[in-house]
Protein backbone atom coordinates (compact mmCIF):
# COMPACT_ATOMS: atom_id res chain seq x y z
CA UNK A 1 0.00 0.00 0.00
CA UNK A 2 1.34 3.39 -1.02
CA UNK A 3 1.06 6.23 1.51
CA UNK A 4 -1.15 8.68 -0.44
CA UNK A 5 -4.40 8.56 -2.38
CA UNK A 6 -7.01 10.98 -3.68
CA UNK A 7 -10.75 10.72 -3.05
CA UNK A 8 -13.03 12.73 -5.34
CA UNK A 9 -16.79 13.16 -4.94
CA UNK A 10 -18.52 14.71 -7.97
CA UNK A 11 -21.67 16.64 -7.06
CA UNK A 12 -24.06 18.63 -9.17
CA UNK A 13 -22.66 21.96 -7.96
CA UNK A 14 -19.18 21.24 -6.64
CA UNK A 15 -16.52 18.56 -6.82
CA UNK A 16 -15.01 17.72 -3.43
CA UNK A 17 -11.43 16.48 -3.49
CA UNK A 18 -9.39 15.02 -0.65
CA UNK A 19 -5.80 13.87 -0.17
CA UNK A 20 -5.71 10.86 2.16
CA UNK A 21 -3.16 9.03 4.19
CA UNK A 22 -3.98 5.57 2.90
CA UNK A 23 -2.20 3.77 5.73
CA UNK A 24 -4.45 5.03 8.52
CA UNK A 25 -7.38 6.46 6.55
CA UNK A 26 -7.01 10.08 7.64
CA UNK A 27 -7.90 13.06 5.49
CA UNK A 28 -4.85 15.29 5.10
CA UNK A 29 -6.32 18.05 2.93
CA UNK A 30 -9.62 18.77 1.20
CA UNK A 31 -10.75 21.39 -1.27
CA UNK A 32 -13.48 22.05 -3.82
CA UNK A 33 -13.81 23.10 -7.43
CA UNK A 34 -17.01 24.01 -9.30
CA UNK A 35 -18.80 21.34 -11.33
CA UNK A 36 -18.94 22.83 -14.82
CA UNK A 37 -21.85 21.06 -16.46
CA UNK A 38 -22.03 23.11 -19.65
CA UNK A 39 -21.31 21.35 -22.96
CA UNK A 40 -22.53 18.01 -21.58
CA UNK A 41 -20.10 18.16 -18.67
CA UNK A 42 -17.06 17.95 -20.96
CA UNK A 43 -14.93 20.07 -18.58
CA UNK A 44 -15.55 18.04 -15.41
CA UNK A 45 -12.88 15.34 -15.81
CA UNK A 46 -10.22 17.74 -17.19
CA UNK A 47 -10.91 20.10 -14.26
CA UNK A 48 -10.46 17.24 -11.78
CA UNK A 49 -7.24 16.14 -13.48
CA UNK A 50 -5.84 19.68 -13.45
CA UNK A 51 -6.73 20.15 -9.79
CA UNK A 52 -5.14 16.86 -8.71
CA UNK A 53 -2.00 17.44 -10.76
CA UNK A 54 -1.77 20.95 -9.31
CA UNK A 55 -1.99 19.58 -5.77
CA UNK A 56 0.68 16.95 -6.46
CA UNK A 57 3.00 19.63 -7.77
CA UNK A 58 2.23 22.13 -4.99
CA UNK A 59 2.99 19.57 -2.28
CA UNK A 60 5.95 18.08 -4.10
CA UNK A 61 4.51 14.55 -3.91
CA UNK A 62 6.33 11.69 -5.59
CA UNK A 63 3.91 9.89 -7.92
CA UNK A 64 5.52 6.62 -6.84
CA UNK A 65 3.97 7.27 -3.40
CA UNK A 66 0.41 7.73 -4.72
CA UNK A 67 -1.95 4.74 -4.76
CA UNK A 68 -4.29 6.40 -7.23
CA UNK A 69 -7.53 8.33 -7.42
CA UNK A 70 -10.98 7.16 -6.37
CA UNK A 71 -14.04 8.79 -7.92
CA UNK A 72 -17.69 8.90 -6.84
CA UNK A 73 -20.23 10.03 -9.45
CA UNK A 74 -24.02 10.57 -9.28
CA UNK A 75 -25.01 7.81 -11.67
CA UNK A 76 -24.83 4.06 -12.27
CA UNK A 77 -21.23 2.84 -12.61
CA UNK A 78 -20.27 -0.57 -13.96
CA UNK A 79 -17.39 -2.64 -12.59
CA UNK A 80 -14.95 -1.44 -15.27
CA UNK A 81 -15.55 2.24 -14.47
CA UNK A 82 -18.08 2.89 -17.21
CA UNK A 83 -20.80 5.38 -16.29
CA UNK A 84 -24.08 4.27 -17.87
CA UNK A 85 -25.32 7.83 -18.41
CA UNK A 86 -25.32 10.52 -15.76
CA UNK A 87 -28.09 12.96 -16.53
CA UNK A 88 -27.24 15.33 -13.67
CA UNK A 89 -23.82 15.96 -15.20
CA UNK A 90 -24.78 15.75 -18.85
CA UNK A 91 -22.72 12.60 -19.48
CA UNK A 92 -23.75 9.82 -21.83
CA UNK A 93 -21.93 6.47 -21.63
CA UNK A 94 -18.28 7.07 -20.69
CA UNK A 95 -15.54 5.04 -19.03
CA UNK A 96 -14.53 7.64 -16.47
CA UNK A 97 -11.83 5.42 -14.95
CA UNK A 98 -9.92 5.12 -18.22
CA UNK A 99 -10.43 8.71 -19.35
CA UNK A 100 -9.38 10.25 -16.03
CA UNK A 101 -6.50 7.81 -15.58
CA UNK A 102 -5.09 8.86 -18.95
CA UNK A 103 -5.34 12.50 -17.89
CA UNK A 104 -3.71 12.24 -14.46
CA UNK A 105 -1.31 9.36 -15.11
CA UNK A 106 -2.57 7.44 -12.06
CA UNK A 107 -4.83 4.43 -11.54
CA UNK A 108 -8.49 5.47 -11.15
CA UNK A 109 -11.34 3.52 -9.54
CA UNK A 110 -14.91 4.78 -9.87
CA UNK A 111 -18.24 4.03 -8.22
CA UNK A 112 -21.74 5.37 -7.75
CA UNK A 113 -21.73 8.21 -5.22
CA UNK A 114 -24.28 6.63 -2.85
CA UNK A 115 -22.44 3.30 -2.86
CA UNK A 116 -19.15 5.10 -2.35
CA UNK A 117 -20.56 7.07 0.60
CA UNK A 118 -21.61 3.77 2.17
CA UNK A 119 -18.06 2.49 1.71
CA UNK A 120 -16.73 5.65 3.37
CA UNK A 121 -18.98 5.18 6.40
CA UNK A 122 -17.82 1.57 6.65
CA UNK A 123 -14.16 2.61 6.48
CA UNK A 124 -14.04 5.58 8.83
CA UNK A 125 -17.61 6.50 9.82
CA UNK A 126 -20.72 5.19 11.54
CA UNK A 127 -20.21 1.71 10.10
CA UNK A 128 -16.59 1.35 11.15
CA UNK A 129 -15.91 -2.12 12.49
CA UNK A 130 -18.53 -3.76 10.25
CA UNK A 131 -18.02 -5.43 6.88
CA UNK A 132 -21.61 -5.93 5.70
CA UNK A 133 -23.85 -2.88 5.90
CA UNK A 134 -26.60 -0.95 4.20
CA UNK A 135 -26.39 2.83 4.08
CA UNK A 136 -29.72 4.68 4.00
CA UNK A 137 -29.43 8.30 2.88
CA UNK A 138 -32.43 10.43 3.84
CA UNK A 139 -32.57 13.71 1.98
CA UNK A 140 -34.63 15.14 -0.86
CA UNK A 141 -35.08 11.51 -1.85
CA UNK A 142 -33.94 8.24 -0.31
CA UNK A 143 -30.66 6.81 -1.51
CA UNK A 144 -28.60 3.91 -0.38
CA UNK A 145 -25.59 1.70 -0.77
CA UNK A 146 -24.95 -1.96 -0.06
CA UNK A 147 -21.60 -3.24 1.20
CA UNK A 148 -21.16 -7.01 1.37
CA UNK A 149 -18.01 -8.40 3.01
CA UNK A 150 -16.29 -5.06 2.57
CA UNK A 151 -17.14 -4.73 -1.13
CA UNK A 152 -19.67 -2.50 -2.89
CA UNK A 153 -22.56 -4.40 -4.47
CA UNK A 154 -23.21 -2.35 -7.65
CA UNK A 155 -25.75 -4.67 -9.30
CA UNK A 156 -25.84 -5.79 -12.91
CA UNK A 157 -27.24 -2.43 -14.07
CA UNK A 158 -25.41 -0.31 -11.50
CA UNK A 159 -28.68 0.19 -9.63
CA UNK A 160 -28.17 -1.86 -6.45
CA UNK A 161 -28.90 0.26 -3.39
CA UNK A 162 -31.70 2.28 -5.03
CA UNK A 163 -33.76 1.61 -1.93
CA UNK A 164 -35.77 4.80 -2.33
CA UNK A 165 -37.67 3.00 -5.06
CA UNK A 166 -38.85 0.05 -3.03
CA UNK A 167 -42.58 -0.24 -3.69
CA UNK A 168 -44.45 0.50 -0.47
CA UNK A 169 -47.99 1.41 -1.59
CA UNK A 170 -48.99 0.13 -5.01
CA UNK A 171 -52.27 2.12 -5.00
CA UNK A 172 -50.55 5.49 -4.50
CA UNK A 173 -51.81 8.13 -6.93
CA UNK A 174 -48.97 10.64 -6.50
CA UNK A 175 -46.00 10.13 -8.82
CA UNK A 176 -42.47 9.48 -7.60
CA UNK A 177 -39.62 11.47 -9.11
CA UNK A 178 -38.70 8.38 -11.15
CA UNK A 179 -42.11 8.45 -12.84
CA UNK A 180 -43.66 5.50 -11.02
CA UNK A 181 -45.79 5.38 -7.87
CA UNK A 182 -45.80 4.30 -4.25
CA UNK A 183 -42.06 4.30 -3.68
CA UNK A 184 -40.34 4.59 -0.31
CA UNK A 185 -38.94 8.05 -0.94
CA UNK A 186 -42.46 9.40 -1.41
CA UNK A 187 -43.01 8.81 2.31
CA UNK A 188 -39.61 8.61 4.05
CA UNK A 189 -37.68 11.51 2.54
CA UNK A 190 -37.58 15.18 3.51
CA UNK A 191 -39.74 15.98 0.48
CA UNK A 192 -42.15 13.17 1.25
CA UNK A 193 -42.55 14.20 4.88
CA UNK A 194 -43.47 17.76 3.90
CA UNK A 195 -45.96 16.47 1.31
CA UNK A 196 -47.65 14.27 3.90
CA UNK A 197 -47.65 17.09 6.45
CA UNK A 198 -49.44 19.44 4.02
CA UNK A 199 -52.01 16.75 3.34
CA UNK A 200 -52.55 16.20 7.08
CA UNK A 201 -52.91 19.93 7.76
CA UNK A 202 -55.49 20.23 5.00
CA UNK A 203 -57.46 17.26 6.34
CA UNK A 204 -57.75 18.33 9.98
CA UNK A 205 -58.40 21.41 12.07
CA UNK A 206 -56.63 20.12 15.20
CA UNK A 207 -54.38 22.71 16.89
CA UNK A 208 -50.76 22.23 15.88
CA UNK A 209 -47.65 24.41 15.87
CA UNK A 210 -46.96 23.18 12.33
CA UNK A 211 -49.46 25.73 11.02
CA UNK A 212 -47.06 28.47 12.12
CA UNK A 213 -44.00 26.89 10.50
CA UNK A 214 -42.75 29.16 7.72
CA UNK A 215 -41.39 27.51 5.75
CA UNK A 216 -42.78 24.07 6.54
CA UNK A 217 -39.74 21.80 6.28
CA UNK A 218 -38.89 18.29 7.37
CA UNK A 219 -36.51 19.72 9.97
CA UNK A 220 -39.34 21.89 11.35
CA UNK A 221 -41.63 18.86 11.62
CA UNK A 222 -39.02 16.90 13.56
CA UNK A 223 -38.27 19.90 15.79
CA UNK A 224 -41.94 20.37 16.67
CA UNK A 225 -42.26 16.65 17.35
CA UNK A 226 -39.36 16.91 19.79
CA UNK A 227 -41.26 19.72 21.54
CA UNK A 228 -44.29 17.48 21.93
CA UNK A 229 -46.63 18.64 19.15
CA UNK A 230 -49.13 15.80 18.66
CA UNK A 231 -49.58 16.04 14.88
CA UNK A 232 -45.85 16.44 14.29
CA UNK A 233 -45.26 13.35 16.43
CA UNK A 234 -47.79 11.36 14.40
CA UNK A 235 -46.08 12.40 11.17
CA UNK A 236 -42.62 11.55 12.45
CA UNK A 237 -43.77 8.21 13.80
CA UNK A 238 -45.32 7.26 10.47
CA UNK A 239 -42.13 8.39 8.70
CA UNK A 240 -40.07 6.12 10.95
CA UNK A 241 -42.49 3.20 10.65
CA UNK A 242 -42.46 3.40 6.85
CA UNK A 243 -38.68 3.66 6.75
CA UNK A 244 -38.36 0.72 9.16
CA UNK A 245 -40.70 -1.31 6.95
CA UNK A 246 -38.43 -0.76 3.98
CA UNK A 247 -35.39 -1.63 6.09
CA UNK A 248 -37.06 -4.81 7.37
CA UNK A 249 -37.62 -5.87 3.75
CA UNK A 250 -34.00 -5.14 2.92
CA UNK A 251 -32.82 -7.09 5.97
CA UNK A 252 -34.72 -10.15 4.78
CA UNK A 253 -32.61 -10.09 1.60
CA UNK A 254 -29.22 -8.69 2.67
CA UNK A 255 -29.16 -9.51 6.42
CA UNK A 256 -26.57 -6.77 7.14
CA UNK A 257 -24.62 -6.31 10.34
CA UNK A 258 -25.70 -2.67 10.49
CA UNK A 259 -27.88 -0.05 8.85
CA UNK A 260 -26.26 3.40 8.76
CA UNK A 261 -28.67 6.35 8.56
CA UNK A 262 -27.27 9.41 6.80
CA UNK A 263 -28.40 12.45 4.83
CA UNK A 264 -29.95 15.67 6.04
CA UNK A 265 -32.85 14.05 7.90
CA UNK A 266 -30.37 12.05 10.01
CA UNK A 267 -29.43 15.30 11.74
CA UNK A 268 -32.46 14.57 13.93
CA UNK A 269 -30.03 12.18 15.63
CA UNK A 270 -31.13 9.76 18.32
CA UNK A 271 -34.71 11.03 18.09
CA UNK A 272 -34.84 9.51 14.60
CA UNK A 273 -32.61 6.48 15.20
CA UNK A 274 -34.43 5.25 18.30
CA UNK A 275 -37.85 5.42 16.65
CA UNK A 276 -36.68 3.65 13.52
CA UNK A 277 -35.00 0.97 15.65
CA UNK A 278 -38.19 0.43 17.66
CA UNK A 279 -40.33 -0.09 14.57
CA UNK A 280 -37.66 -2.17 12.85
CA UNK A 281 -37.49 -4.58 15.78
CA UNK A 282 -41.27 -5.01 15.66
CA UNK A 283 -41.38 -5.54 11.89
CA UNK A 284 -38.25 -7.44 10.92
CA UNK A 285 -37.90 -11.20 10.55
CA UNK A 286 -36.92 -12.57 13.97
CA UNK A 287 -33.38 -13.49 12.93
CA UNK A 288 -32.76 -9.89 11.82
CA UNK A 289 -34.64 -7.93 14.48
CA UNK A 290 -31.52 -7.07 16.52
CA UNK A 291 -29.60 -5.68 13.54
CA UNK A 292 -27.60 -2.67 14.70
CA UNK A 293 -28.83 0.74 13.49
CA UNK A 294 -26.31 3.58 13.59
CA UNK A 295 -26.07 7.20 12.53
CA UNK A 296 -23.62 8.27 9.84
CA UNK A 297 -20.74 10.40 11.13
CA UNK A 298 -18.87 11.64 8.04
CA UNK A 299 -21.58 13.94 6.72
CA UNK A 300 -20.85 15.45 3.32
CA UNK A 301 -17.31 14.01 3.38
CA UNK A 302 -18.48 10.38 3.18
CA UNK A 303 -18.17 10.36 -0.61
CA UNK A 304 -14.55 11.50 -0.50
CA UNK A 305 -13.66 8.89 2.10
CA UNK A 306 -15.40 6.14 0.17
CA UNK A 307 -13.80 7.16 -3.11
CA UNK A 308 -10.37 6.90 -1.48
CA UNK A 309 -11.35 3.53 0.06
CA UNK A 310 -12.01 2.18 -3.47
CA UNK A 311 -8.24 2.24 -3.92
CA UNK A 312 -7.73 -0.42 -1.26
CA UNK A 313 -9.51 -3.08 -3.32
C-alpha positions in Angstrom: 0.0 0.0 0.0 1.3 3.4 -1.0 1.1 6.2 1.5 -1.1 8.7 -0.4 -4.4 8.6 -2.4 -7.0 11.0 -3.7 -10.7 10.7 -3.0 -13.0 12.7 -5.3 -16.8 13.2 -4.9 -18.5 14.7 -8.0 -21.7 16.6 -7.1 -24.1 18.6 -9.2 -22.7 22.0 -8.0 -19.2 21.2 -6.6 -16.5 18.6 -6.8 -15.0 17.7 -3.4 -11.4 16.5 -3.5 -9.4 15.0 -0.7 -5.8 13.9 -0.2 -5.7 10.9 2.2 -3.2 9.0 4.2 -4.0 5.6 2.9 -2.2 3.8 5.7 -4.4 5.0 8.5 -7.4 6.5 6.6 -7.0 10.1 7.6 -7.9 13.1 5.5 -4.8 15.3 5.1 -6.3 18.0 2.9 -9.6 18.8 1.2 -10.7 21.4 -1.3 -13.5 22.0 -3.8 -13.8 23.1 -7.4 -17.0 24.0 -9.3 -18.8 21.3 -11.3 -18.9 22.8 -14.8 -21.9 21.1 -16.5 -22.0 23.1 -19.7 -21.3 21.4 -23.0 -22.5 18.0 -21.6 -20.1 18.2 -18.7 -17.1 17.9 -21.0 -14.9 20.1 -18.6 -15.5 18.0 -15.4 -12.9 15.3 -15.8 -10.2 17.7 -17.2 -10.9 20.1 -14.3 -10.5 17.2 -11.8 -7.2 16.1 -13.5 -5.8 19.7 -13.5 -6.7 20.2 -9.8 -5.1 16.9 -8.7 -2.0 17.4 -10.8 -1.8 21.0 -9.3 -2.0 19.6 -5.8 0.7 16.9 -6.5 3.0 19.6 -7.8 2.2 22.1 -5.0 3.0 19.6 -2.3 5.9 18.1 -4.1 4.5 14.6 -3.9 6.3 11.7 -5.6 3.9 9.9 -7.9 5.5 6.6 -6.8 4.0 7.3 -3.4 0.4 7.7 -4.7 -1.9 4.7 -4.8 -4.3 6.4 -7.2 -7.5 8.3 -7.4 -11.0 7.2 -6.4 -14.0 8.8 -7.9 -17.7 8.9 -6.8 -20.2 10.0 -9.4 -24.0 10.6 -9.3 -25.0 7.8 -11.7 -24.8 4.1 -12.3 -21.2 2.8 -12.6 -20.3 -0.6 -14.0 -17.4 -2.6 -12.6 -14.9 -1.4 -15.3 -15.6 2.2 -14.5 -18.1 2.9 -17.2 -20.8 5.4 -16.3 -24.1 4.3 -17.9 -25.3 7.8 -18.4 -25.3 10.5 -15.8 -28.1 13.0 -16.5 -27.2 15.3 -13.7 -23.8 16.0 -15.2 -24.8 15.7 -18.9 -22.7 12.6 -19.5 -23.7 9.8 -21.8 -21.9 6.5 -21.6 -18.3 7.1 -20.7 -15.5 5.0 -19.0 -14.5 7.6 -16.5 -11.8 5.4 -15.0 -9.9 5.1 -18.2 -10.4 8.7 -19.4 -9.4 10.2 -16.0 -6.5 7.8 -15.6 -5.1 8.9 -19.0 -5.3 12.5 -17.9 -3.7 12.2 -14.5 -1.3 9.4 -15.1 -2.6 7.4 -12.1 -4.8 4.4 -11.5 -8.5 5.5 -11.2 -11.3 3.5 -9.5 -14.9 4.8 -9.9 -18.2 4.0 -8.2 -21.7 5.4 -7.8 -21.7 8.2 -5.2 -24.3 6.6 -2.9 -22.4 3.3 -2.9 -19.2 5.1 -2.4 -20.6 7.1 0.6 -21.6 3.8 2.2 -18.1 2.5 1.7 -16.7 5.7 3.4 -19.0 5.2 6.4 -17.8 1.6 6.6 -14.2 2.6 6.5 -14.0 5.6 8.8 -17.6 6.5 9.8 -20.7 5.2 11.5 -20.2 1.7 10.1 -16.6 1.3 11.2 -15.9 -2.1 12.5 -18.5 -3.8 10.3 -18.0 -5.4 6.9 -21.6 -5.9 5.7 -23.8 -2.9 5.9 -26.6 -0.9 4.2 -26.4 2.8 4.1 -29.7 4.7 4.0 -29.4 8.3 2.9 -32.4 10.4 3.8 -32.6 13.7 2.0 -34.6 15.1 -0.9 -35.1 11.5 -1.9 -33.9 8.2 -0.3 -30.7 6.8 -1.5 -28.6 3.9 -0.4 -25.6 1.7 -0.8 -25.0 -2.0 -0.1 -21.6 -3.2 1.2 -21.2 -7.0 1.4 -18.0 -8.4 3.0 -16.3 -5.1 2.6 -17.1 -4.7 -1.1 -19.7 -2.5 -2.9 -22.6 -4.4 -4.5 -23.2 -2.3 -7.7 -25.8 -4.7 -9.3 -25.8 -5.8 -12.9 -27.2 -2.4 -14.1 -25.4 -0.3 -11.5 -28.7 0.2 -9.6 -28.2 -1.9 -6.4 -28.9 0.3 -3.4 -31.7 2.3 -5.0 -33.8 1.6 -1.9 -35.8 4.8 -2.3 -37.7 3.0 -5.1 -38.8 0.0 -3.0 -42.6 -0.2 -3.7 -44.5 0.5 -0.5 -48.0 1.4 -1.6 -49.0 0.1 -5.0 -52.3 2.1 -5.0 -50.5 5.5 -4.5 -51.8 8.1 -6.9 -49.0 10.6 -6.5 -46.0 10.1 -8.8 -42.5 9.5 -7.6 -39.6 11.5 -9.1 -38.7 8.4 -11.1 -42.1 8.4 -12.8 -43.7 5.5 -11.0 -45.8 5.4 -7.9 -45.8 4.3 -4.2 -42.1 4.3 -3.7 -40.3 4.6 -0.3 -38.9 8.1 -0.9 -42.5 9.4 -1.4 -43.0 8.8 2.3 -39.6 8.6 4.0 -37.7 11.5 2.5 -37.6 15.2 3.5 -39.7 16.0 0.5 -42.2 13.2 1.3 -42.5 14.2 4.9 -43.5 17.8 3.9 -46.0 16.5 1.3 -47.6 14.3 3.9 -47.7 17.1 6.4 -49.4 19.4 4.0 -52.0 16.8 3.3 -52.6 16.2 7.1 -52.9 19.9 7.8 -55.5 20.2 5.0 -57.5 17.3 6.3 -57.8 18.3 10.0 -58.4 21.4 12.1 -56.6 20.1 15.2 -54.4 22.7 16.9 -50.8 22.2 15.9 -47.6 24.4 15.9 -47.0 23.2 12.3 -49.5 25.7 11.0 -47.1 28.5 12.1 -44.0 26.9 10.5 -42.8 29.2 7.7 -41.4 27.5 5.8 -42.8 24.1 6.5 -39.7 21.8 6.3 -38.9 18.3 7.4 -36.5 19.7 10.0 -39.3 21.9 11.3 -41.6 18.9 11.6 -39.0 16.9 13.6 -38.3 19.9 15.8 -41.9 20.4 16.7 -42.3 16.7 17.3 -39.4 16.9 19.8 -41.3 19.7 21.5 -44.3 17.5 21.9 -46.6 18.6 19.1 -49.1 15.8 18.7 -49.6 16.0 14.9 -45.8 16.4 14.3 -45.3 13.3 16.4 -47.8 11.4 14.4 -46.1 12.4 11.2 -42.6 11.6 12.5 -43.8 8.2 13.8 -45.3 7.3 10.5 -42.1 8.4 8.7 -40.1 6.1 10.9 -42.5 3.2 10.7 -42.5 3.4 6.9 -38.7 3.7 6.8 -38.4 0.7 9.2 -40.7 -1.3 7.0 -38.4 -0.8 4.0 -35.4 -1.6 6.1 -37.1 -4.8 7.4 -37.6 -5.9 3.8 -34.0 -5.1 2.9 -32.8 -7.1 6.0 -34.7 -10.1 4.8 -32.6 -10.1 1.6 -29.2 -8.7 2.7 -29.2 -9.5 6.4 -26.6 -6.8 7.1 -24.6 -6.3 10.3 -25.7 -2.7 10.5 -27.9 0.0 8.8 -26.3 3.4 8.8 -28.7 6.4 8.6 -27.3 9.4 6.8 -28.4 12.4 4.8 -30.0 15.7 6.0 -32.8 14.0 7.9 -30.4 12.0 10.0 -29.4 15.3 11.7 -32.5 14.6 13.9 -30.0 12.2 15.6 -31.1 9.8 18.3 -34.7 11.0 18.1 -34.8 9.5 14.6 -32.6 6.5 15.2 -34.4 5.2 18.3 -37.9 5.4 16.6 -36.7 3.7 13.5 -35.0 1.0 15.6 -38.2 0.4 17.7 -40.3 -0.1 14.6 -37.7 -2.2 12.9 -37.5 -4.6 15.8 -41.3 -5.0 15.7 -41.4 -5.5 11.9 -38.2 -7.4 10.9 -37.9 -11.2 10.6 -36.9 -12.6 14.0 -33.4 -13.5 12.9 -32.8 -9.9 11.8 -34.6 -7.9 14.5 -31.5 -7.1 16.5 -29.6 -5.7 13.5 -27.6 -2.7 14.7 -28.8 0.7 13.5 -26.3 3.6 13.6 -26.1 7.2 12.5 -23.6 8.3 9.8 -20.7 10.4 11.1 -18.9 11.6 8.0 -21.6 13.9 6.7 -20.8 15.4 3.3 -17.3 14.0 3.4 -18.5 10.4 3.2 -18.2 10.4 -0.6 -14.6 11.5 -0.5 -13.7 8.9 2.1 -15.4 6.1 0.2 -13.8 7.2 -3.1 -10.4 6.9 -1.5 -11.4 3.5 0.1 -12.0 2.2 -3.5 -8.2 2.2 -3.9 -7.7 -0.4 -1.3 -9.5 -3.1 -3.3 
